């Protein structure tokens, strides 16, 4: 019969029980009862002397406790628990989206962030491809930021656990990180990486050719 906002004693702090229907639990926190949605497939269930809440599906603002994560209903977002409520951690625009993590515990999910948009929320220091597969992106300070153009024929794509960028073609002024040469997209110049930008290294009388481990004028 305990409801959201009802007072509870300090002796009951942390006590919890499943509500009828098994989709939420009620718990005593800081002197009052709080209802916690359990949106995951297993809902609310008893584990020993306490009630356990499946948070693998969640919404922003849901109450939570501890290091738990959850997915939005559509699988496009991953939430994490901060200051006792769920907040957005990352967009999950890759083909696998956000989903329960197999064989990794009852309250863990996986987020496929291999495809992203600049400005998306992200977690960690991973890398991703733009949605059109033409740019290499990185996670900096919790936001997805532009990294490199991937103008080569294979663009940006996932290779196993890695995200790779085909930088075999470029345009003067493109940002670059690797010393070396590449061909311009119009095939008329050899470009080199200098001070983090592609600059024209040489004009080609006919065309620039990619020889695999180097480029040269034909």
PEZI-V550038 format. One record per pair of residues at least 24 apart in sequence whose ideal C-beta (glycine too) atoms are under 10 Angstrom apart, sorted by the first residue. I is the first residue (numbers start at 0). GAP is how many residues later the second one is. Records with the same first field share a line. If there is no record, write none. Layout:
I=GAP, GAP
This chain:
0=25
1=24, 25, 26, 30, 31, 32, 33
2=30, 32
3=28, 29, 30, 31, 32, 59
4=27, 28, 29, 30
5=26, 27, 28
6=24, 25, 26
7=24, 25, 26
13=36, 51
14=34, 35, 36
15=28, 30, 33, 34, 35, 36, 37, 49
16=27, 29, 33, 34
17=25, 26, 27, 28, 33, 34, 35
18=24, 25, 32
19=24
21=29, 32
22=30, 31
23=27, 29, 39
24=25, 26, 27, 28, 38
25=25
26=24, 26, 36, 38
28=34, 36, 55
29=54
33=29, 31, 50
34=28
35=26, 27, 28, 29, 48
36=24, 25, 26, 27, 33, 49
37=24
38=31, 32, 33, 34
39=28, 30, 31, 60, 66, 67, 69
40=59
41=58, 64, 65
44=61
46=59
51=54, 55
52=54
53=46, 52, 53
54=24, 26, 31, 51, 52, 53, 54
55=42, 43, 44, 45, 50, 51, 52, 53
56=41, 43, 52
57=27, 28, 40, 51
58=27
59=25, 26, 27, 28
60=24, 25, 26
61=24, 25
63=43
65=41
66=40, 41
67=38, 39, 40, 41
68=29, 32, 38, 39, 40, 41, 42, 54
69=28, 30, 37, 38, 39
70=26, 27, 28, 29, 38, 39, 40
71=25, 26
73=24
74=24, 34, 36, 37
75=35
76=34, 43, 44
77=31, 32, 33, 34, 35, 43, 44, 45
78=30, 32
79=29, 43
80=26
86=34
87=32, 33, 34, 35, 54
88=24, 32, 33, 34, 35, 53
89=26, 30, 31, 32, 33, 34, 36, 49, 52, 54
90=24, 25, 26, 28, 29, 30, 31, 37, 53
91=24, 28, 30
92=24, 27, 35, 36, 37, 38, 51
93=34, 35, 64, 69
94=63
111=46
112=24, 26, 31, 50
113=42, 43, 44, 47, 48, 49
114=41, 42, 43, 48
115=28, 29, 47
116=27
117=25, 26, 27, 28, 29
118=24, 25, 26, 27
119=24, 25
125=37
126=29, 31, 35, 36, 37, 38
127=28, 30, 35
128=26, 27, 28, 29, 34, 35, 36
129=25, 26
131=24
132=24, 32, 33
133=31, 32
134=30
135=27, 28, 29, 30, 31, 39, 41
136=26, 28
137=25
145=29
146=28, 30
147=26, 27, 28, 29, 30
148=24, 25, 26, 27, 36, 49
150=31, 32, 33, 34
151=30, 31, 33, 58
152=57
166=26, 31
167=42, 44, 47
168=39, 41, 46
169=27, 28
170=27
171=25, 26, 27, 28
172=24, 25, 26
173=24, 25
179=33, 34, 35
180=27, 29, 33, 34, 35
181=26, 28, 33
182=24, 25, 26, 27, 32, 33, 34
183=24, 31
186=31
187=29
188=28
189=24, 25, 26, 27
190=24
